């Protein structure tokens, strides 16, 4: 599928022995993903939250089936909630072509919030792919048409992914194999040696200070991504830019941002300008007054939907991945982010974000506070209160 006019693919950077390429939007991501699928010789693993039955989904499905037809071992793991609209015939087609495809928590119930059933709401929000254990993709881009299906929108969602070529791809592959084994155990109750090996296998995290692959799960890595953000914010000297599609941080995170702004750091938030999910959208607005009062810049992306989950600090540190800064990502979902320290890579991401801020966004300032009436403030506070109530019912820790 062609995405004319938006094929934004940057140069490659050598970081900690890996070749990294920043990919902006599906226009760059999907053709590169298909090219690497077509080049794979031994194995392909793909994880995604959303796999849509549209032109993009067909393009990726066809590439995966071509790989399976030439003898490549292909595994696809889809989230049972995010990909719930995928017709069963698509899964049947993948399996009939020799692809191993399975669901992460297919049985879902958004209304069962009792603690004993809370685990049903744990989602697999990662967007990962690995070919031959040598090439990997990490980011926030789902398998879905780049331009939202709304007639008035002609711009793609703003989103990013990173292509990784090198030893780190093996680490990412090991993490995906481990989750595949856990899901296989849960779905099929198999107790073979292969499954036990997947479950017990440990992923050795890269020790290089310039590169890290971070996971968020409900076991050993509950706060790894959040801690990486907080450490970078605390160490900032000049500038923090965060782009988050869904932004509803807890008190600790908000306090870190406000402290940074008050000590003279330029803190810039690029947030969703279009209403996608009303409750979360208006709940985020309830935080605007306190952030603006602390000196934080808020810009709302208006050209299309914002789907990015990235940040840059001081032009030297960056993170790109699937994790939003909200309770869904920080409490309930399996996430995966890269942390990168490289001035070339970070500079390219920063330039892209500044272009989006300067050209496609509106800054929220004093006129915003003057324009808000009692009703809009009430809606924001009620939305925020409802979100906090839901979080409390799910057992989110106070102050997190």
Phi, psi and omega in degrees: 000136182267145174233071188299138174092347185232022182279089185253104179230125186270180177284173181263154181227136175273116182226119177051041177081006179241146175264118184248136177231124177277129179243122179257122176069167181296336180302324177268323188289309188295315177298322179291320177300314180297320180297319180286327173297316181293335180272348183296143183246334187237310188211150175221130173237133180227130172236135176207149177285312179244127169236106188266149177273066180228192183299320180292316177301321178294319180299316180289318180299319179296319179296319178296320180291326175298320179296314180298324181294333179264012172095009177281136176283119186240129175235134180232126179240122183242143176285136185290339178266308182299324182255023184299334182276356179292123181299145180300331181296333177292316177296319179299320180295316179299313182294322180295334180275000179101005179275134172277116182230134178211166184260145167265111179053068178293321179283112184232155176207097184293351182258354179266099185255004178298144185306322182294338181248007183300328182299338178296337181269356175293127185244159173258097187261002182292151172232096186228151172210143178221135177242123176057019182066015185238332179234132182225158174234134177226132179176205184240008188271120175280167175274087184200152180311137186295323181265123181305149184281056178232128188303330184276353181257125179242356179259148179286162169301141175277117184204166185217154170214164178235131172268127183244125175235116182148195186299328182297334177299327177293322177296317178296319178299317180298320178296321179290321178296322180295315179294322177302317179296320179295317180292321177299318178300313183292320185282323189241355179055037177277143180234035179285169181297325182299316181295318180298324181294319178299317185294319185276345184296137180255144175261122177274119181284141179299135181270352183300130183292343184267357186205136177210140174255115186248137176248154171234119177221190183254021179240261185273347188235046184294328187230019184300314182291317179298318179296323178297317175301310185297322178295317179294319179296316181295329182267002183296143179248332187227314193207140173230124175237124180235128172246119183221123181297320181232113191237105176212068185286158174283181185297322182298316181292316179297319180297321180296317179295317182293321177297319179298314180297321182287341176265014172097005177281136174285115180248119185238127176248126172254112188238172183293126178262334179264145181281115177253308175238110192301314184301311182291322179301309183284333174297320177298322179299335179294342180268350188299314186302313183291324179290315178297320179298331180276353180099011178282134174277134176238126177237134178256126181284125188243346186293325178199200175279141173271127177233007184288151173223074187223164176204152172225143180229123175057020181066015184232337184236139178214155169227140177224132180179207185256352190273117169284173176254072180207169184298330180300310181285322186274348183238318193251338193252150166280125184231164177213126178230153167258142169246127188228131173243098180198122187295327179292309180297311182297323179298323178291318178295318179298317179298320179295316180295318179296324176297318178295321180292315186282329188255332190234016185225163177241131179280136178267120183228206184299327181296333178295314181293324179290328185282336185287129178261180183300319183295315181295323177293322180295316179300317180296315182293319178295320178296317180295317179298320178296317178297317180295324177297315178298320179296317179297321178295334179270000174087021179292134186292140176299134178087354181285000000 
